[in-house]
Amino acid sequence: MADRFDEFIERLLSHEGGYVNHPSDPGGETQWGISKRSYPNVNIKTLTREQAKEIYRRDFWIKSGADKMAPAVAFNVLDGAVNSGISRSIRWLQEAAGVTADGV
């Protein structure tokens, strides 16, 4: 199965935008959708698009198992994992498949 991460991450990043540090944003300082709250040891202001893609690949694409899924499912799992957490995204997939929704 072809790894479609590069295609999917471009789609996802088109909705994330660049640097934001708005006081009412609960994530705090954010760049490419990567927040200081979630990644306190990352220099968010200087985070490049390529560095953000590496984080998304390592922490969401691979950890969610999307890299092993059919493309028709993989993007939705990736998007759900990024926006709601890996376990929640997997539970949605399990619920849609009619199996026990345990997030594993």
VOMAR-767925 format. One line per field, with one value per residue (C-alpha): residue in three letters; chain; x, y, z. Coordinates in nm, 4 decimals. Layout:
! VOMAR-767925
resn	(ala	...)
chain	(A	...)
u	(X	...)
v	(Y	...)
w	(Z	...)
! end
This chain:
! VOMAR-767925
resn	(met	ala	asp	arg	phe	asp	glu	phe	ile	glu	arg	leu	leu	ser	his	glu	gly	gly	tyr	val	asn	his	pro	ser	asp	pro	gly	gly	glu	thr	gln	trp	gly	ile	ser	lys	arg	ser	tyr	pro	asn	val	asn	ile	lys	thr	leu	thr	arg	glu	gln	ala	lys	glu	ile	tyr	arg	arg	asp	phe	trp	ile	lys	ser	gly	ala	asp	lys	met	ala	pro	ala	val	ala	phe	asn	val	leu	asp	gly	ala	val	asn	ser	gly	ile	ser	arg	ser	ile	arg	trp	leu	gln	glu	ala	ala	gly	val	thr	ala	asp	gly	val)
chain	(A	A	A	A	A	A	A	A	A	A	A	A	A	A	A	A	A	A	A	A	A	A	A	A	A	A	A	A	A	A	A	A	A	A	A	A	A	A	A	A	A	A	A	A	A	A	A	A	A	A	A	A	A	A	A	A	A	A	A	A	A	A	A	A	A	A	A	A	A	A	A	A	A	A	A	A	A	A	A	A	A	A	A	A	A	A	A	A	A	A	A	A	A	A	A	A	A	A	A	A	A	A	A	A)
u	(0.0000	0.1426	0.2203	0.0036	0.1265	0.2795	-0.0461	-0.2599	-0.0409	-0.0529	-0.4314	-0.4317	-0.1782	-0.3846	-0.6289	-0.3726	-0.1971	0.1156	0.2225	-0.0430	-0.0017	-0.3483	-0.4217	-0.7629	-0.6246	-0.6129	-0.3184	-0.1170	0.1547	0.0895	0.2601	0.1303	-0.1191	0.1608	0.0983	0.3381	0.1026	0.1458	0.5132	0.6669	1.0251	0.9742	1.0551	0.7145	0.7992	1.0823	0.9154	0.9400	0.6749	0.9086	0.9670	0.5902	0.5424	0.7978	0.6006	0.2740	0.4278	0.5873	0.3215	-0.0018	0.0376	0.2454	0.1124	-0.2489	-0.1684	-0.2930	0.0218	-0.1190	-0.4750	-0.6473	-0.6202	-0.9974	-0.9748	-0.6237	-0.6837	-0.9881	-0.7990	-0.5063	-0.7345	-0.9289	-0.6077	-0.4653	-0.7826	-0.9280	-0.6533	-0.5471	-0.7668	-1.0792	-1.0058	-0.9618	-1.2851	-1.4741	-1.3316	-1.4251	-1.7766	-1.8174	-1.6958	-1.9383	-1.6722	-1.5891	-1.4820	-1.1884	-0.9514	-0.6860)
v	(0.0000	0.3392	0.5830	0.8864	1.0897	1.3671	1.4198	1.4029	1.6283	1.9012	1.8819	1.9004	2.1856	2.3915	2.4350	2.4952	2.8155	2.9745	3.1336	3.2443	3.3578	3.4742	3.5063	3.3378	3.0316	2.7442	2.5883	2.9036	2.9753	2.7715	2.7191	2.4838	2.3517	2.2485	2.4086	2.5071	2.3421	2.0048	2.0530	2.2678	2.1912	2.3016	2.6578	2.7213	3.0605	2.9161	2.5802	2.5156	2.3495	2.0525	2.0153	2.0270	1.7555	1.5380	1.5796	1.4938	1.1856	1.0559	1.1483	1.1109	0.9250	0.6368	0.6269	0.6140	0.3335	0.5428	0.4439	0.0896	0.1832	0.2127	0.5686	0.6163	0.5741	0.6985	1.0697	1.0698	0.8867	1.1322	1.4357	1.3004	1.2171	1.5654	1.7459	1.5173	1.2769	0.9367	0.7322	0.9333	0.9014	0.5253	0.4970	0.6794	0.4354	0.1387	0.2721	0.3149	-0.0427	-0.1771	-0.3237	-0.2610	0.1021	0.0750	0.3144	0.0474)
w	(0.0000	-0.1004	0.1791	0.1050	0.4017	0.1891	0.0004	0.3135	0.5271	0.2619	0.2735	0.6524	0.6660	0.4235	0.7143	0.9889	0.8792	1.0168	1.3421	1.5939	1.9530	2.0514	2.4260	2.3949	2.2111	2.4647	2.2778	2.3286	2.0781	1.7628	1.4266	1.1524	1.4091	1.6488	1.9878	2.2634	2.5123	2.3421	2.2527	2.5287	2.4212	2.0594	1.9537	1.7996	1.6509	1.4401	1.3638	0.9903	0.7792	0.7274	1.1035	1.1617	0.8986	1.0793	1.4042	1.2301	1.0666	1.3876	1.6435	1.4472	1.1147	1.2478	1.6055	1.4851	1.2417	0.9488	0.7609	0.7431	0.6434	0.3099	0.1763	0.1932	0.5708	0.6473	0.5931	0.8184	1.0926	1.0609	1.0670	1.3634	1.5499	1.4974	1.5981	1.8664	1.9709	1.8454	2.0785	1.9902	1.6183	1.6473	1.8488	1.5708	1.3183	1.5360	1.5880	1.2108	1.1587	1.4191	1.6450	2.0102	2.0359	2.2742	2.0965	2.0462)
! end
